[in-house]
Amino acid sequence: MKAAMIFTGSGPILILTSFDSLEHPTLSEKLGARGITKYIAYEVSVDKVKKQYGTRFSIILGDLSQTDDMRVMDIDGHHVFNSFSFEELGPPVYHPLGKTT
């Protein structure tokens, strides 16, 4: 399982996913189904998310399938952005790569 801060056009969200990579094409499809087609994703510590969200983390985790799944943990962009320092963010994953019009 991975946790990720996803920067979208309307601000950051926090997700949990069973995908092994933030670059997995099906993860992009699942985000696209939610209207998120252009984003920058950063992996964050699952342990930190668990500690910060407590019971909510357990509830969301219980709803997360073992494979090919994604759940939104937090949509409050201000809260998500301020919950992690820049040093806690993994390397960026850009989607889509290249120019968009």
C-alpha positions in Angstrom: 0.0 0.0 0.0 1.0 3.6 -0.7 -0.1 7.0 0.4 0.2 10.0 -1.9 -0.4 13.7 -2.0 -1.9 14.5 -5.4 -1.7 18.1 -6.5 -4.6 18.8 -8.8 -5.9 22.0 -10.4 -8.1 22.6 -7.4 -5.5 21.8 -4.8 -3.9 18.8 -3.1 -5.8 15.6 -2.0 -4.5 12.7 0.0 -5.1 9.1 -1.3 -4.3 5.5 -0.2 -3.7 3.0 -3.0 -2.9 -0.7 -3.3 -1.0 0.0 -6.6 2.7 -0.7 -6.3 3.5 2.5 -8.2 2.1 6.0 -8.5 2.9 5.7 -12.2 0.6 2.7 -12.6 -1.7 3.4 -15.6 -4.8 2.1 -13.9 -4.2 4.6 -11.0 -4.2 7.3 -13.6 -7.5 5.9 -15.0 -9.1 5.9 -11.5 -8.0 9.5 -10.9 -9.3 10.4 -14.4 -12.7 8.9 -13.6 -12.9 11.4 -10.7 -12.1 14.3 -13.1 -8.3 14.4 -12.2 -6.5 14.1 -15.6 -3.5 16.4 -14.9 -1.6 16.1 -11.6 1.7 15.9 -9.7 1.8 13.0 -7.2 4.2 12.6 -4.3 4.4 9.5 -2.1 4.1 10.2 1.6 4.6 7.9 4.6 1.8 5.5 5.3 2.8 5.5 8.9 2.5 9.2 9.2 -0.9 9.1 7.5 -2.0 6.4 9.9 -0.8 8.4 12.9 -2.5 11.6 11.8 -5.8 10.1 10.7 -6.3 7.3 13.3 -9.8 5.8 13.1 -10.5 7.4 9.7 -7.4 5.7 8.3 -8.6 2.4 9.6 -12.0 2.9 8.0 -10.6 3.9 4.6 -8.0 1.0 4.8 -10.8 -1.4 5.5 -12.6 -0.3 2.3 -9.4 -0.6 0.2 -9.2 -3.7 -1.9 -6.0 -5.7 -1.9 -5.2 -4.9 -5.6 -6.0 -2.3 -8.2 -7.7 0.1 -5.8 -7.5 3.7 -4.7 -9.4 5.5 -1.9 -9.4 9.3 -1.2 -8.3 9.9 2.4 -8.7 13.7 2.5 -9.9 16.4 0.1 -9.2 19.4 2.4 -6.4 20.9 0.4 -5.3 23.3 3.1 -5.1 20.5 5.6 -3.3 18.1 3.3 -0.7 20.6 2.2 0.1 21.6 5.7 0.3 18.0 7.0 3.6 17.2 5.3 6.9 19.1 5.0 8.6 19.2 1.7 11.3 16.9 3.0 8.6 14.2 3.6 7.5 14.1 0.0 8.9 11.5 -2.3 10.0 12.3 -5.9 7.3 13.9 -8.1 5.3 11.9 -10.6 3.9 14.1 -13.4 0.8 13.1 -15.3 0.6 13.4 -18.1 4.2 13.8 -19.1 4.9 16.2 -21.9 3.0 19.1 -23.3 -0.8 19.5 -22.9 -2.9 22.1 -24.7 
